[in-house]
Amino acid sequence: MNHAPVQCTGRATASQELVAAAERYTARTYSPLEVVVARAHGATLTDVEGHEYLDFLAGYSALNFGHGHPAVLAAARAQLERVTLTSRAVHNDQLGPFARELCELLGQDMMLPMNTGAEAVESAIKVARKWGYERKGVAPGRARIVVAAGNFHGRTTTVVSFSDDDDAHRNYGPYTPGFDTVPFGDLAALEAALTEDTVAVLLEPIQGEAGVIVPPPGYLAGVRRCTAERGVLLVADEIQSGLGRTGRTLACDHEGVEADLYLLGKALGGGVLPVSAVVGRAEVLSVLRPGQHGSTFGGNPLAGAVGRAVVGLLATGEPQRAARERGERLHAGLAELAPLGLTAVRGRGLWAGIDIDPRLGTGRECCERLVAHGVIAKDTHGATVRLSPPLVITEEELERGLAALGAVLRGMAAR
Ligand SMILES: *Cc1c(COP(=O)(O)O)cnc(C)c1O
């Protein structure tokens, strides 16, 4: 290949200039792979030079329905021409139908519309505490919430207060009190942590950021049983696990578990804009009265129109079916590749966390090599690579991605 000798001429490519600008002018909160995306469609990303990549990350599950899904784009385009933002000072003609359709999809009573995932988590913490004081009778200022070690619930000061990830947590104090951490997947530890002041247990049904950690069978059902017995709310953070990713609408559905509050985000915005929600029973969400919580952008008509398109897709059951079918092939393919240098393969549906044998290299190195093979995936916590392609990925694309991973593992072993 004839690559231009960049260093000799001193002339940077368009792509290098764009990377340099991002690195010079944005706070360094990420260390992106060296790909500058200019366009995307379905499961394919195209960079500024026209190279194509398979998207095996899908915006950490914000793009479950792929890039530019026609139904989502059509809903967004139509709404852009009508009205995009009203504030909640007046009603708009999208929020009511969106809320109804989402509640019908999930078999729940009501929803609270927010924007980002972290806001949904914050909102649920407020609702659970208020419910604890007003309905359960917890003494003022004493409410506690049980969370799991290895959790990821977002980046706000309260949420990072109960993160045990050192990078996420360190030097952001003083921290919000009122949280008790127990090991994820250990029912006895969780049960022992419940006190008369516990208002909620907040869990990811499958821990995403921690490396797609699936708890032991029966764990979620056990958590549901003991929280119900003790009058404690179960809050399921389905922001990454929900909306089809695992092959069911919600990850909790696999265990036949019904939470008191569900947190949704990421894919709820159809890959177009941030849309999140707290969904649950009226008995709990009705603790919020006018003026007691809110959001300038939450429930805006553009978000409502996009959210309705997303709910419409899920109501057909097609994304869930695709996640089950493609997910089966993904996990079968990963099992075949495991002897090449994977020390663990976890996951459910079209979602996997794979651990790279440290003798081969790091997760980051694996992802950098995947880029050279035309696949985008992202490492998390050292050795783990998270695979979460859009649910619209074709069989052929999935095979190509698996073949690329095989080639990368062979290349790392051969070094
Ligand atoms: C991404 C994520 C969040 C935070 O969502 P943001 O939109 O980034 O604020 C919260 N919980 C879980 C499980 C997530 O994966």
The ligand as a Gaussian input file, in Angstrom:
#p B3LYP/6-31G(d) Opt

LIG

0 1
 C      -25.221000       4.306000      30.471000
 C      -25.828000       3.922000      31.756000
 C      -26.299000       4.886000      32.660000
 C      -26.111000       6.367000      32.450000
 O      -26.713000       6.850000      31.283000
 P      -26.273000       8.289000      30.708000
 O      -27.271000       8.538000      29.616000
 O      -24.878000       8.158000      30.196000
 O      -26.385000       9.258000      31.826000
 C      -26.925000       4.441000      33.816000
 N      -27.061000       3.137000      34.067000
 C      -26.627000       2.181000      33.223000
 C      -26.818000       0.728000      33.555000
 C      -25.960000       2.536000      32.050000
 O      -25.479000       1.597000      31.240000

